[in-house]
Amino acid sequence: MERPAGVLLDIDGLLVVSWDPVPGAVDAVARLRSGGVPVRFVTNTTSRSAGEIAASLRGVGFDLEDSELLTAGDLTRALLDREFAGADAMVLDEGPGVVPGSVTVVQGARRERARVVVVGGAGESFEWSAINSALRALLAGAALVGVHGAEMWRTDEGACLDGGAYLRMLASVSGVEPLIVGKPAPAMFEAACASIGIEPTRAAMVGDDLHSDVLAAQALGIRGVLVRTGKFHPGVLETAGDVPDQVIDSVASLPAMLGL
């Protein structure tokens, strides 16, 4: 692959799994930097705030500036501030990654009268009564915002359903079209490229999710690189309608592929 003018890196499943570094990942990022390739870290993770994510990565050896990290939670807060300032919002999210900003997060019976339902990273809080409250709010006219569209993620315990699976279910049952902010929507890829100062066609995106990371980026003209770590499983390549530009064993193989 021709060396890109910037590289976008997913985090969970690519650089870390359960916040432990993937073997060779720290060195791979360092080699990109020493080779003069700008790097941006792009993540749908909402279990931690942007500051906590950056601190966690630094804590296991990665070199990054806060300005190099783009999170779906931060982009969602900006959207809520623009489109729903002052509105009552029901937020389904497992963690502090979605800061409410100028909306009012409602609880209890008020959830069913929310003006907007926000679906983030899935976890224990996605229980029966909460899901039904979200559905009732949508049927009463609420808008539906997805922090991201990823349907699965992987921890050291195995595969887990993520918020995108619940988002799709709520959209299907309610008939409300969701507005998705993070990957696989274009906004995060475009923002990352803009922060480097390059057109998408000059960038590469590296991740473990064929659809949300790689094919979504390729749809914008970004070169896609899929790794065989994290949530990757061989069957995904057999059933996908499209194929990634490149497939490598892990991010540790990336510098050599780029001639670094």
C-alpha positions as CSV (number, residue, x, y, z in Angstrom):
1,M,0.0,0.0,0.0
2,E,1.2,3.5,-0.8
3,R,2.1,5.4,2.3
4,P,-0.9,7.6,3.3
5,A,-0.7,11.2,4.4
6,G,-2.5,10.3,7.7
7,V,-3.6,7.1,9.5
8,L,-6.8,6.8,11.5
9,L,-6.6,4.1,14.2
10,D,-9.5,2.5,16.0
11,I,-8.7,1.7,19.6
12,D,-10.7,-1.2,21.1
13,G,-9.7,-4.4,19.5
14,L,-7.0,-2.8,17.4
15,L,-4.7,-1.2,20.0
16,V,-6.1,-2.6,23.2
17,V,-8.4,-5.4,24.4
18,S,-9.9,-4.8,27.8
19,W,-7.4,-1.9,28.0
20,D,-4.4,-4.2,27.7
21,P,-2.2,-3.4,24.7
22,V,-2.3,-5.7,21.7
23,P,1.2,-7.2,21.2
24,G,3.3,-4.8,19.1
25,A,0.7,-2.0,19.1
26,V,2.7,0.5,21.1
27,D,5.7,0.1,18.9
28,A,3.6,0.3,15.7
29,V,2.2,3.7,16.7
30,A,5.7,4.9,17.6
31,R,7.0,3.8,14.2
32,L,4.2,5.6,12.4
33,R,5.2,8.8,14.3
34,S,9.0,8.4,13.7
35,G,8.1,7.9,10.0
36,G,6.4,11.2,9.9
37,V,2.9,9.9,9.4
38,P,0.2,11.9,11.3
39,V,-2.1,9.7,13.5
40,R,-5.6,10.2,14.8
41,F,-7.3,7.9,17.3
42,V,-11.0,7.4,16.5
43,T,-13.3,5.5,18.9
44,N,-16.9,4.6,19.5
45,T,-16.1,3.8,23.1
46,T,-18.3,5.4,25.7
47,S,-17.5,3.4,28.8
48,R,-14.8,6.1,29.6
49,S,-14.6,9.8,28.9
50,A,-12.2,11.1,26.3
51,G,-9.8,12.2,29.1
52,E,-9.9,8.7,30.7
53,I,-9.4,7.0,27.3
54,A,-6.3,9.1,26.6
55,A,-4.9,8.5,30.1
56,S,-5.5,4.8,29.8
57,L,-3.7,4.6,26.5
58,R,-0.7,6.6,27.9
59,G,-0.7,4.4,31.0
60,V,0.0,1.3,28.9
61,G,2.7,3.0,26.8
62,F,1.0,4.8,23.9
63,D,2.2,8.3,22.9
64,L,-0.8,10.6,22.1
65,E,-2.0,14.1,22.5
66,D,-5.6,14.8,23.7
67,S,-6.1,16.7,20.4
68,E,-5.4,13.5,18.4
69,L,-8.3,11.6,20.0
70,L,-11.8,11.8,18.5
71,T,-14.7,10.1,20.3
72,A,-18.2,9.4,19.3
73,G,-19.3,10.7,22.7
74,D,-17.8,14.1,22.1
75,L,-19.3,14.4,18.6
76,T,-22.7,13.4,20.0
77,R,-22.6,16.1,22.7
78,A,-21.8,18.6,20.0
79,L,-24.8,17.4,18.0
80,L,-27.1,17.5,21.0
81,D,-26.0,21.1,21.8
82,R,-26.7,22.1,18.2
83,E,-30.0,20.3,17.6
84,F,-31.6,19.7,21.0
85,A,-30.4,22.4,23.4
86,G,-32.6,22.5,26.5
87,A,-34.6,19.4,25.5
88,D,-35.4,16.4,27.8
89,A,-33.3,13.5,26.7
90,M,-33.3,9.8,27.6
91,V,-29.8,8.5,27.5
92,L,-29.1,4.8,27.3
93,D,-25.3,4.5,27.8
94,E,-23.0,2.4,29.9
95,G,-20.4,4.9,31.1
96,P,-19.5,8.6,31.2
97,G,-18.5,8.9,27.5
98,V,-21.7,10.8,26.5
99,V,-21.7,14.0,28.5
100,P,-25.2,15.5,28.2
101,G,-24.1,19.1,27.5
102,S,-27.1,21.4,27.1
103,V,-29.8,18.7,27.2
104,T,-31.6,17.6,30.4
105,V,-31.2,13.9,31.1
106,V,-34.5,12.6,32.5
107,Q,-35.2,9.5,34.7
108,G,-38.1,7.4,35.7
109,A,-41.5,8.1,34.2
110,R,-40.2,11.3,32.5
111,R,-38.1,9.1,30.1
112,E,-41.3,8.2,28.2
113,R,-41.9,11.9,27.5
114,A,-38.3,12.7,26.3
115,R,-37.8,14.7,23.1
116,V,-34.8,12.7,22.1
117,V,-33.6,9.1,22.9
118,V,-29.8,8.7,22.8
119,V,-28.3,5.2,22.5
120,G,-24.7,4.7,23.3
121,G,-22.5,1.8,24.5
122,A,-24.4,-1.2,25.8
123,G,-24.1,-2.7,29.2
124,E,-26.1,-3.7,32.4
125,S,-28.2,-0.5,32.2
126,F,-29.9,-1.7,29.0
127,E,-32.5,-3.5,30.9
128,W,-36.2,-4.3,30.1
129,S,-37.8,-1.2,31.6
130,A,-35.3,1.2,30.1
131,I,-35.6,-0.3,26.6
132,N,-39.4,-0.1,26.8
133,S,-39.3,3.5,28.1
134,A,-37.1,4.3,25.0
135,L,-39.6,2.6,22.7
136,R,-42.5,4.5,24.2
137,A,-40.8,7.8,23.9
138,L,-40.0,7.1,20.2
139,L,-43.6,6.1,19.5
140,A,-44.7,9.4,21.1
141,G,-42.5,11.4,18.7
142,A,-39.0,11.5,20.1
143,A,-36.0,11.6,17.8
144,L,-33.5,8.8,17.9
145,V,-29.7,9.5,18.1
146,G,-27.1,6.7,18.0
147,V,-23.8,7.5,19.5
148,H,-22.5,4.9,17.1
149,G,-23.8,2.0,15.0
150,A,-21.4,-0.8,16.1
151,E,-23.4,-3.9,17.1
152,M,-20.7,-6.0,18.7
153,W,-17.4,-5.5,20.7
154,R,-15.0,-7.9,22.3
155,T,-13.6,-8.0,25.8
156,D,-11.2,-10.6,27.4
157,E,-14.4,-12.5,28.3
158,G,-15.6,-12.7,24.7
159,A,-18.0,-11.1,22.3
160,C,-20.7,-8.7,23.6
161,L,-23.7,-6.9,22.1
162,D,-23.1,-3.2,21.7
163,G,-25.4,-0.2,21.4
164,G,-25.9,-0.5,17.6
165,A,-27.8,-3.7,18.0
166,Y,-30.3,-2.0,20.4
167,L,-30.4,1.0,18.1
168,R,-31.4,-1.1,15.1
169,M,-34.1,-2.9,17.2
170,L,-35.6,0.4,18.4
171,A,-35.5,1.9,15.0
172,S,-37.2,-1.2,13.4
173,V,-40.0,-1.4,16.0
174,S,-40.7,2.3,16.3
175,G,-40.2,3.2,12.6
176,V,-38.0,6.2,13.6
177,E,-34.9,6.6,11.5
178,P,-31.9,7.0,13.7
179,L,-29.3,9.7,13.3
180,I,-25.9,7.9,13.8
181,V,-23.0,10.1,14.9
182,G,-20.0,7.8,15.3
183,K,-18.7,5.0,13.1
184,P,-19.9,3.8,10.6
185,A,-21.4,7.3,9.9
186,P,-19.1,9.6,7.9
187,A,-18.8,12.4,10.5
188,M,-16.0,10.9,12.6
189,F,-13.9,9.9,9.6
190,E,-14.3,13.4,8.0
191,A,-13.5,15.2,11.3
192,A,-10.3,13.1,11.8
193,C,-9.1,13.8,8.2
194,A,-10.0,17.5,8.6
195,S,-7.9,17.7,11.9
196,I,-4.9,16.4,10.0
197,G,-5.6,18.8,7.1
198,I,-6.0,16.1,4.4
199,E,-8.7,14.9,2.0
200,P,-10.2,11.4,2.9
201,T,-8.6,9.9,-0.2
202,R,-5.1,10.5,1.3
203,A,-5.9,8.7,4.5
204,A,-6.0,5.1,5.7
205,M,-8.3,3.7,8.4
206,V,-7.2,0.7,10.4
207,G,-9.6,-1.3,12.6
208,D,-11.0,-4.7,13.6
209,D,-14.6,-4.1,12.5
210,L,-15.1,-4.8,8.8
211,H,-18.3,-2.8,8.5
212,S,-18.0,0.1,11.0
213,D,-14.3,0.8,10.6
214,V,-13.1,-0.4,7.2
215,L,-15.9,-0.5,4.7
216,A,-17.5,2.7,6.1
217,A,-14.2,4.4,5.6
218,Q,-13.7,3.0,2.1
219,A,-17.1,4.4,1.1
220,L,-15.5,7.9,1.6
221,G,-12.4,7.1,-0.4
222,I,-10.3,6.3,2.6
223,R,-8.1,3.2,2.2
224,G,-9.2,0.5,4.6
225,V,-7.1,-2.0,6.5
226,L,-8.7,-4.8,8.5
227,V,-6.8,-6.6,11.3
228,R,-7.3,-10.1,12.5
229,T,-7.6,-9.1,16.2
230,G,-10.4,-7.9,18.4
231,K,-13.9,-8.7,17.1
232,F,-12.5,-10.1,13.8
233,H,-13.6,-13.6,12.8
234,P,-12.9,-15.3,9.4
235,G,-16.6,-15.7,8.6
236,V,-17.1,-12.0,8.2
237,L,-15.0,-11.9,5.1
238,E,-16.9,-14.8,3.6
239,T,-20.3,-13.1,4.0
240,A,-19.4,-9.5,3.3
241,G,-20.6,-8.0,0.1
242,D,-17.4,-5.9,-0.2
243,V,-13.8,-6.5,0.7
244,P,-11.2,-4.5,2.6
245,D,-8.4,-2.9,0.7
246,Q,-5.9,-4.8,2.9
247,V,-6.0,-7.5,5.6
248,I,-3.2,-7.8,8.1
249,D,-2.6,-10.0,11.2
250,S,-2.5,-7.1,13.6
251,V,-1.6,-3.5,13.9
252,A,2.0,-4.6,14.6
253,S,2.2,-5.5,10.8
254,L,1.1,-2.0,9.7
255,P,4.5,-0.1,9.7
256,A,6.2,-2.8,7.6
257,M,3.2,-2.7,5.2
258,L,3.7,1.0,4.8
259,G,7.5,0.7,4.4
260,L,8.3,2.1,7.8
